[in-house]
Amino acid sequence: MGRFYAPPPTSYNRLDVERDSADKSAMTIKQRGTWPAVALKLEGALIGEMNVATDTTTATALTLPVGKFIEAIWERDGHNNRVTDTTPTAAQIVAAIPGCTVGHRFTFHYVNLDGSNSGGITCGTGVVTVGGRGTDYAIAANKMRSFLCVVTSVSSGSEEVTIYPLGDATTHSS
């Protein structure tokens, strides 16, 4: 099992670990004392949960539920149709993350199981691509692509999440 440790004390008094929400779904480690904040280093593996969702029956575009987008793998087969699914809205994403603040991030992985047609994702309201340069990402047949999603605004009515592709699409099967 990994160990967390902080550098030797300089100008801080202690670290507090707190539950963020009533349902105990998140924890925050807070520094008591002065700036700069301490860095946490993890020795060993950090093991988390990833939601794996598959849709191999719907041949039309879908709007992804937020639970199938945050820290999720979306396996999709459009049954020989080009299928582009829509992400949840930024407001839905922000509401689903306990104690969400600017800078919260998560990963999303899209796996196109269709052997002959491209698929992909279109950004829902308030979800933007890198630099706001587009509204969707296409993923070729038999390819997968990973994304880093970062919350860039949590202001009510103007929530925003930016999607950063983590490299090119790769072949998922041979």
C-alpha positions in Angstrom: 0.0 0.0 0.0 1.3 3.5 -0.8 2.3 6.1 1.8 1.6 9.8 1.7 4.2 12.2 3.2 4.9 15.8 3.2 8.3 17.6 3.1 9.9 18.6 6.4 7.9 21.4 8.1 8.8 24.9 7.1 6.0 27.3 7.6 2.9 25.2 8.0 1.4 23.8 11.2 -0.5 20.7 10.1 -2.5 19.0 7.4 -6.2 18.2 7.9 -8.1 15.6 6.1 -11.8 16.3 5.8 -14.8 14.7 4.1 -16.3 17.1 1.6 -19.9 16.0 1.3 -22.7 14.5 3.3 -22.5 11.3 1.3 -18.7 11.0 2.1 -17.9 10.7 -1.6 -14.8 12.9 -1.6 -12.0 14.0 0.8 -9.9 17.2 0.9 -6.5 17.5 2.4 -6.0 21.1 3.7 -2.9 22.9 4.9 -3.1 24.9 8.0 -0.6 27.7 8.1 1.0 29.9 5.6 1.8 29.7 1.9 3.3 27.9 0.0 1.1 24.8 0.2 2.9 21.5 0.7 3.1 19.0 -2.1 1.9 15.5 -1.5 3.9 12.6 -2.9 2.5 9.2 -3.4 4.8 6.1 -3.2 3.0 3.1 -4.7 -0.1 2.9 -6.8 -3.1 5.2 -6.5 -6.1 2.9 -7.2 -9.4 4.5 -8.1 -12.6 3.5 -9.7 -13.5 3.8 -13.4 -17.0 3.5 -14.8 -17.1 1.2 -17.9 -20.2 1.7 -19.9 -21.1 0.0 -23.2 -23.7 0.8 -25.8 -23.7 -1.7 -28.7 -27.4 -1.5 -29.5 -28.2 2.1 -30.3 -27.5 3.1 -33.9 -28.3 6.8 -33.3 -26.5 9.5 -31.4 -26.9 9.7 -27.6 -26.4 12.3 -24.9 -24.1 10.7 -22.3 -25.4 10.7 -18.7 -22.9 12.4 -16.5 -22.1 9.1 -14.7 -20.9 7.7 -18.0 -18.6 10.6 -18.6 -16.7 11.4 -15.4 -13.8 9.0 -14.9 -15.4 6.7 -17.5 -14.7 4.5 -20.4 -17.4 4.7 -23.1 -17.5 1.7 -25.5 -19.6 2.4 -28.5 -20.7 0.5 -31.5 -23.0 2.4 -33.9 -23.9 -0.7 -35.9 -22.4 0.5 -39.2 -23.7 4.1 -38.7 -21.4 7.1 -38.0 -22.5 7.9 -34.4 -21.4 11.1 -32.6 -22.6 11.3 -29.0 -23.0 14.5 -27.0 -21.2 15.1 -23.6 -23.2 16.1 -20.6 -23.5 19.9 -20.1 -20.8 21.7 -18.0 -23.5 22.5 -15.5 -24.4 18.8 -15.1 -20.7 17.9 -14.7 -20.0 20.6 -12.1 -23.1 19.6 -10.2 -22.0 15.9 -10.2 -18.5 16.7 -8.6 -18.7 17.1 -4.8 -17.3 20.5 -3.8 -16.3 21.2 -7.4 -13.9 24.1 -7.9 -12.0 25.5 -10.9 -9.2 23.1 -11.7 -11.0 19.9 -10.8 -10.1 17.3 -13.5 -11.0 13.8 -14.6 -10.4 11.5 -17.5 -12.8 10.2 -20.2 -12.0 7.4 -22.7 -14.0 6.8 -25.9 -13.7 3.4 -27.6 -15.2 3.1 -31.0 -16.1 -0.6 -31.5 -17.6 0.0 -34.9 -15.3 -1.8 -37.5 -16.2 0.4 -40.4 -17.4 3.8 -39.3 -16.0 6.7 -37.3 -17.7 7.9 -34.2 -17.0 10.5 -31.6 -18.2 13.1 -29.2 -19.7 16.5 -29.6 -19.4 19.0 -26.7 -22.6 19.7 -24.7 -23.4 23.2 -23.6 -20.5 24.8 -21.7 -18.1 22.0 -22.7 -15.3 23.3 -24.9 -12.4 21.9 -26.9 -8.8 23.2 -26.5 -8.8 26.9 -27.1 -12.4 26.8 -28.1 -11.3 25.7 -31.6 -14.0 23.2 -32.3 -17.1 21.4 -30.9 -16.3 17.8 -31.5 -13.7 15.0 -31.7 -14.0 12.2 -34.3 -12.6 8.8 -33.5 -12.0 6.5 -36.5 -13.3 2.9 -36.7 -11.6 0.5 -34.3 -9.8 3.3 -32.5 -10.0 4.8 -29.0 -9.0 8.2 -27.6 -8.4 9.5 -24.1 -9.2 12.9 -22.8 -8.4 15.1 -19.8 -11.4 17.2 -18.8 -10.7 20.3 -16.6 -13.3 22.5 -14.9 -12.6 26.1 -15.9 -15.6 27.8 -14.5 -18.1 26.9 -11.7 -20.1 30.2 -11.7 -23.8 29.3 -11.8 -25.1 29.8 -15.3 -21.7 30.0 -16.9 -20.1 26.7 -15.9 -17.4 25.5 -18.3 -15.3 22.4 -18.8 -12.4 22.1 -21.3 -11.6 18.8 -23.0 -7.9 18.2 -23.8 -7.1 15.1 -26.0 -4.3 13.0 -24.5 -2.5 12.1 -27.8 -3.8 10.7 -31.0 -6.5 8.0 -31.3 -5.0 4.5 -31.0 -6.0 1.1 -32.3 -7.8 -0.8 -29.5 -7.9 -4.2 -31.2 -6.2 -6.0 -34.0 
